[in-house]
Amino acid sequence: MYGLPEDFDPATFVGCEFETVTFASNAIHLTLGAEHSVTVTHHVRYRLEPGADLRDDVLPITGSSLPALIGRSVERAEVRRPGDLVLHFEGGGMLLVEDDDAHYESYSVRTPAGEIFV
């Protein structure tokens, strides 16, 4: 809906370890270290290893392989389009959160700089 601010630096996630994932009826919450998190309100796409099919977990979640990324650290992060955030994990895993709803917030990120609603 809003996109990420032009001055947002996705590198803030580099080195963060994916610690927990929490599934609720209306959100998926990902914790990456003590000061970083991503909360998704519709769906999250991810890949567990290089060349694997892109998976799409859509709320409400009835089953997920996303916890397989827990324990991996972010090696690289990037912004695609104005509002899509991509986190690349060690071992080739990848997480993509998309700003794909024109009317509602798609996700939020929390970093040491504050919280951003996208």
Secondary structure by P-SEA (a helix, b strand, c coil): ccccccccccccccccccccccccccbbbbbcccccbbbbccbbbbbccccccbbbbccccccccccccccccccbbbbccccbbbbbcccbbbbbbbcccccccccccccccccccc
